[in-house]
Amino acid sequence: MGAWKERERTVWSCRLCALPEEDEAAGLEEELRARRLGFVEDARALRQYIQATGCSQEECARRLGRTQPAVANRLRLLRLPEDILAKLSGGALTERHGRALLRLESEALQRLALDRFLRDGMSVAEAESYVDRLAAPRNTPRCAALKDAGIFLQSLQRDLETLRRYGIRVREERRETDTELVLIVHIEKRDCEGGGAVAL
């Protein structure tokens, strides 16, 4: 069997016809140049092409008219589990959503984040912000800052109550998004006589 394989490769090498790998590479190159594939399928085709040709990422990029970082970023997506790649292939999310998932240290967190992306229809910016929150270590200056913000809000509430006790009309609007707490305070511009403005 080994001798037959060696003779077969000799025939191929004499260029009586193309090597099977060359046929595969040519087909993949044509498909990759056409850019009709989704980003996950494109990543898989890039990996196949590099394996078939034995070329580097840099050479692959040159042949396909792409940049080396673009090729590298596509290939990095293949580090994600297959079930995540299958959901990313669905068309609702982008390559940047997938790259955001790579910043999470565990597959469990990646799946959690992906389900949230899909459920809430997150934009890329929203998804990246959500991943930042998931990836942030528990004991960081950011957590201390959040604690300080809570103390500030408590202090603000006490000050507003003081204004109300002095007969000044105060109205609050509060809303919360995934990334911020928005607090708007309306203070009526009048003094006790109804003439001037409250000095702040």
Secondary structure, 3 states (H helix, E strand, C coil): CHHHHHHHHHHHHCCCCCCHHHHHHHHHHHHHHHCCCCHHHHHHHHHHHHHHHCCCHHHHHHHHCCCHHHHHHHHHHHHCCHHHHHHHCCCCCCHHHHHHHCCCCCHHHHHHHHHHHHHHCCCHHHHHHHHHHHHCCCCCHHHHHHHHHHHHHHHHHHHHHHHHHCCCCEEEEEEECCCCEEEEEEECCCCCCCCCCCCC
